[in-house]
């Protein structure tokens, strides 16, 4: 009996000390290489302004931001009057919707990505099928399962609303007259319906251009607003700041030992920074990580299709609505090799906790699931999984998870931009 | 006409193909053919019999460029031939009304990036998969036939056998883990050491000092290049241009050469995220390359092929980011 009790106590003590060891073994010194790597992830190394977008002349204009802000929250920009951009990009969830795949007019095939920091990416969408933020903003508006409208509908909405018309004129200089319903027929529902295509092809090229230009300008205003959505400093960034100022005492309190061990893995043997690098913890490039297809769907080709789509896009950098056709190096030189089959854009890990579920179709509900997936790195259904099995112990995965949860922070922006504008219904 | 369905790993010869992927030959064209049941079996791959009913995704990846030019279709029929797993092409040819027993048909597709089809099996049974490829010009038709079962998860294995298998797998797995964790580490460490030593011989970190004319270089038998990058220092995730000064070893500039650029990370086994090109020879021997971008830190190599008159040489510019 006594020996049983002794054994039990011994086992409990061993288990306890093991748990303490894996969670509380202190990390006090980082090597020079590690410090360099940690600093490369620091938010202070993110340029204050997103890269200039010469294809959008109003990208950084105040009036355009204000108009974009109004448009972003306006549910009239949908065929049923109930969907705004904020429906799937909810500011309180770091501009995501918490769903596997988004729900608007219908159900989308992909997971709504966060918009915070997106203006630093040369490619938009999981598959990079858009090459500018303004051009991206146009797609959901005409998508039958998202806003479900069409460019004619939106152009008329903007130019027939006194407020919008005034702002539009102030920003873009001219407000075309589109009241002649013979030349500019009313169109209902998504742009790509046979009826709308027929109405559209009945218009003159120059009238088509007039409408598409108003539509493109709408995207440019929406982009101007979204360029404001920049990530704020998280607990991880506070830690780097104190590391850099050599305040050992404070820095040891900002992250727990477990979180620091996770950071060590993140920049070390877990290979995370291969793709999740730079201050956004994303290289915004395309990688196949072997995620499963969604129920009832074929495996998604990802970037392999995305690159073909963006090259054909009438609203891409090289086409008529772009304000600078000479600023298209990304589009001109993008790779389109077989390597891209099943690859998707690396998402930023900032605000990770708020932005579940994960994966291009929300395949993974929790961070633990994501980490297990990388630990195993199973074969991809199509193409090849670029990740290699990590062979980490389960407590190492817990440490990584703890670190990844230190990356949340409110966006670096005045609160008024995170709610519908006051004067908007 | 050659018709082979190789469902077993040992028939791959272990040369290029990964162990668990099946090889199919359509005529003399090769392709991988794997089946997934993602909703019930996750990432597991099957090449013959499918354990479950329900959603099954057949993925055909062409290993032979020839197949891309062909129209490929795919049909699943009930296997009523009575020959079970030994069903072959002639059995299929003797089927009178193939449409009557077809459970799934994917009409011809030409050159999809991936040939993938989804079929939801609702009843278990024996089936035959038939892949047909039609040559666009000669109209010649190549066929591959493979019999398989779906939903064969049997319930008649006795519990003791299951327990035995589970235990064997469990201990086998433990042993495997122990083996994996103990053995390869010293080799791995020495490999890393080797890499570190090796890396110390590589060019200095590009971000450590601004790139000027002399910093990034590469040499071949006849030529030497110097690189002047449009961003200094060169950093990851930013597209930019290089000006390449091409000289012979006695420092005379080389004009009107044809340069092609490829690149990648040798240690990661992947290429550049872009396809850089020479856009102009800005002044004699100075070539502008647009579209250069690196998306990971670490060691990168750009391979530059120089063609001039009838000669062709390749040189490598390495950089550590």
Contacts between the chains, C-beta under 8 A, distances in Angstrom:
chain1	res1	chain2	res2	distance
A	37	B	297	7.8
A	40	B	297	7.3
A	122	B	239	7.0
A	273	B	297	6.8
A	274	B	268	7.1
A	274	B	296	5.2
A	274	B	298	7.8
A	275	B	295	7.6
A	275	B	296	7.0
A	277	B	236	6.3
A	277	B	237	7.4
A	277	B	295	8.0
A	277	B	296	6.6
A	277	B	297	6.1
A	278	B	236	6.6
A	278	B	237	5.7
A	283	B	236	6.6
A	283	B	237	5.2
A	283	B	295	4.2
A	283	B	296	6.6
A	284	B	237	6.4
A	284	B	295	7.8
A	285	B	237	7.5
A	285	B	273	4.7
A	285	B	295	3.9
A	286	B	273	7.2
A	290	B	43	7.0
A	292	B	36	7.8
A	292	B	38	4.3
A	292	B	42	6.7
A	292	B	43	6.7
A	293	B	36	7.8
A	293	B	38	5.5
A	293	B	57	6.4
A	295	B	38	8.0
A	295	B	39	5.6
A	295	B	55	6.7
A	296	B	55	6.7
A	296	B	118	7.4
A	297	B	118	7.5
A	298	B	57	6.6
A	298	B	116	4.9
A	298	B	117	7.4
A	298	B	118	5.4
A	299	B	57	6.7
A	299	B	59	7.0
A	299	B	114	7.1
A	299	B	116	5.7
A	301	B	113	5.6
A	301	B	114	6.4
A	304	B	113	4.9
A	304	B	114	7.9
A	305	B	113	7.2
A	329	B	239	5.1
A	329	B	241	7.8
A	329	B	290	5.9
A	329	B	291	5.8
A	330	B	239	5.4
A	330	B	274	7.8
A	332	B	290	7.4
A	332	B	291	6.5
A	333	B	239	7.0
A	333	B	274	4.4
A	333	B	275	5.6
A	333	B	276	6.1
A	333	B	277	6.9
A	333	B	290	6.2
A	333	B	291	2.5
A	333	B	293	7.7
A	334	B	273	7.7
A	334	B	274	6.1
A	334	B	275	7.2
A	335	B	271	7.0
A	335	B	272	6.6
A	335	B	273	5.8
A	335	B	274	5.5
A	335	B	275	5.1
A	336	B	275	7.6
A	337	B	271	6.9
A	338	B	113	7.3
A	339	B	270	6.7
A	339	B	271	6.2
A	341	B	113	5.6
A	341	B	114	5.8
A	342	B	114	7.7
A	378	B	42	7.3
A	378	B	43	3.5
A	379	B	18	7.8
A	379	B	20	7.4
A	379	B	21	8.0
A	379	B	43	6.0
A	379	B	45	6.3
A	381	B	36	5.2
A	381	B	38	6.9
A	381	B	43	7.6
A	381	B	57	6.6
A	381	B	59	6.0
A	381	B	116	7.8
A	382	B	59	5.8
A	382	B	61	7.4
A	382	B	114	4.6
A	382	B	116	6.3
A	383	B	114	7.4
A	386	B	270	6.6
A	391	B	180	6.9
A	391	B	181	7.6
